[in-house]
Amino acid sequence: MERIVATAVDLLDAEGVDGLKMRRLADRLGAGAMSLYWHVDNKEEVFDLALDSVLAYRGPPDIVDSRDWRGEIVHLLEDWRASMLRHPWSASLLPRRALGPNILSR
């Protein structure tokens, strides 16, 4: 699954949301399009997994005092912004996606 997600992120980075086609993703993985459906239900699930992957929070910096919740919030938002700048397609998907484990763990 990690390889599918990483390849999907690479494809989204290169071609954007409209460029992600299941056949194209399968080709990059060296597999048939139908074999991809053994691992994911549909393209929407691929979007969810890719978005959750790039928005994974790397945790507060060591210098942030755990009692400083404002500092942690600012760091979280800066981390999220940096992820969206690295992966511009993620901002367009965020409003319409389900919240995955990486987002919910924040």
C-alpha positions in Angstrom: 0.0 0.0 0.0 2.9 2.4 0.8 4.2 2.0 -2.7 0.8 2.7 -4.2 0.4 5.9 -2.1 4.0 7.1 -2.8 3.5 6.6 -6.5 0.1 8.3 -6.4 1.7 11.3 -4.6 4.5 11.5 -7.3 1.9 11.4 -10.0 -0.2 14.0 -8.4 2.8 16.2 -7.9 3.7 15.9 -11.6 0.3 16.1 -13.2 -2.2 17.3 -10.6 -5.6 16.0 -9.6 -6.8 15.7 -13.2 -3.7 13.7 -14.2 -4.4 10.9 -11.7 -5.9 8.1 -13.7 -6.0 4.5 -12.4 -4.5 3.1 -15.6 -1.6 5.7 -15.4 -1.0 4.9 -11.8 -1.0 1.2 -12.5 1.5 1.7 -15.4 3.8 3.6 -13.1 3.6 0.7 -10.6 4.3 -1.8 -13.4 0.9 -3.5 -12.9 -2.4 -3.8 -14.7 -5.1 -1.3 -13.8 -7.4 -4.1 -12.6 -4.8 -5.5 -10.2 -4.7 -2.0 -8.5 -8.3 -2.6 -7.4 -7.2 -5.5 -5.2 -5.6 -2.9 -3.0 -7.8 0.2 -3.3 -11.6 0.4 -4.0 -11.5 3.4 -6.4 -9.7 6.6 -7.3 -11.4 8.4 -4.5 -9.7 6.1 -2.0 -6.4 6.9 -3.7 -7.0 10.6 -3.3 -7.8 10.0 0.4 -4.7 8.0 1.0 -2.4 10.4 -0.9 -3.9 13.5 1.0 -3.6 11.8 4.3 0.0 10.9 3.5 1.2 14.4 2.6 -0.6 16.0 5.5 1.0 13.7 8.1 2.1 15.9 11.0 5.7 15.5 11.9 5.1 16.5 15.5 6.0 19.6 17.5 9.7 20.8 17.4 11.7 19.9 20.5 11.9 23.5 21.5 8.2 23.9 21.9 7.1 23.7 25.6 4.3 21.1 25.8 2.3 23.6 27.9 2.5 26.1 25.1 -0.5 25.0 23.1 -0.6 28.1 21.0 3.0 27.4 19.8 2.0 23.8 19.0 -1.0 25.1 17.0 1.1 27.5 15.1 3.7 24.8 14.3 0.9 22.4 13.2 -0.5 25.1 10.8 3.0 25.9 9.5 3.6 22.2 8.9 0.3 21.9 7.1 1.0 24.9 5.0 4.5 23.6 4.1 2.9 20.3 3.0 0.4 22.2 0.8 3.2 24.2 -0.8 5.1 21.1 -1.6 2.0 19.4 -2.9 -0.3 22.1 -4.3 -2.9 19.6 -5.4 -3.6 18.8 -1.7 -5.3 22.1 -1.1 -7.9 21.5 -3.7 -8.7 18.0 -2.3 -8.9 18.9 1.4 -12.4 20.4 1.5 -14.0 17.3 0.0 -12.0 14.4 1.5 -12.7 12.2 4.5 -10.3 12.8 7.4 -7.7 10.0 7.6 -5.7 8.7 10.5 -2.8 11.2 10.0 -5.1 14.2 10.1 -7.2 12.8 13.0 -4.1 12.0 15.1 -3.3 15.7 15.3 
